[in-house]
């Protein structure tokens, strides 16, 4: 074990908590300070657009750990306070109130913030969905079946559309993509999602840009499209992605780009490490800078950072995961393994799109790079291995099954 005596983690997130747990499990007895901008103890974010938004769960069920489990970590908890700057020379985090918190090793786990439409600040009824308060505020506005327009057809938009329809809202989903999640699933499976949403009563506006928001007396009244039309709206949800939480690191010397830029071990230099949505690391398998905004990745990176901090120079291990994300939409359980974006071929190898029960493999340069399971969770385990090993495409897919265009 290295001579690290004090670890400061900025971000009371899944990644931040996982780092703290990894340190304690490895026998680290020093001080761990966990700083969080939100006033809440670490909570799980995927249910925000699922169980919490629907009302099936209340906020207390999102807590990642019970009080006794958190107490066993012996954390110096600083919640409800924002990190304002980083002084790498002094090895100190500067908080919003001016306090300075020292460290021997710093872990940046500040996640990402939802992107907003320019000019919508302060307009009532315009929402994003990233925090507990975001979800509770949107849930309250979905009461009574309002006209909801969702800008964006990614994971957040699709999941929120499904929940909102279940609550009786009139839903329109607008996207510049040809189908929901087209950039992740490809056009064939994206069309399957589009048909599912249409059957559930969601109006889809595809391949169209949003130009702005219309409002009266400070309250949203509609969404203005680039083709000149205006969609009437009582509530708007903006789901157009997120930007990594790095603004407080500007001028610190820590390399920034699409997040905190790290080497393959999640180390950014200056005794600074990164984990979770904010980390952009050099993927050891592909050699490309990679940033992943998914819950499983955050927890795995936290554990990896904890190990590498304590391993000491020369003993840190590259972080080489099989990325995993899931999405619940109506009666569809969609699981995604590996990297599907940029695939040059897609083939359904079990089940079929018509049945909405399938396994699809994604290939790149003659190797399996990803897999998608729809309502076939058990069968997906076998194909995860092919993704992890980068199996030869012809050996596992070849001419078997349905080639998806």
Beta strands, then each sheet from edge to edge (+ up, - down):
strand 1: 6-10
strand 2: 31-36
strand 3: 75-79
strand 4: 83-87
strand 5: 92-95
strand 6: 100-102
strand 7: 105-108
strand 8: 112-114
strand 9: 126-127
strand 10: 147-151
strand 11: 170-174
strand 12: 203-205
strand 13: 210-216
strand 14: 219-225
strand 15: 230-232
strand 16: 235-238
strand 17: 242-244
strand 18: 260-262
strand 19: 267-269
strand 20: 272-274
strand 21: 279-282
strand 22: 289-290
strand 23: 324-329
strand 24: 332-338
strand 25: 345-352
strand 26: 357-364
strand 27: 367-374
strand 28: 402-403
sheet 1: 3+ 2+ 1+ 7+ 20+ 19-
sheet 2: 4+ 5- 6+
sheet 3: 8+ 17-
sheet 4: 9+ 16+ 10+ 11+ 12+
sheet 5: 13+ 14- 15+
sheet 6: 18+ 21+ 22-
sheet 7: 23+ 24- 27+ 26- 25+ 28-
end
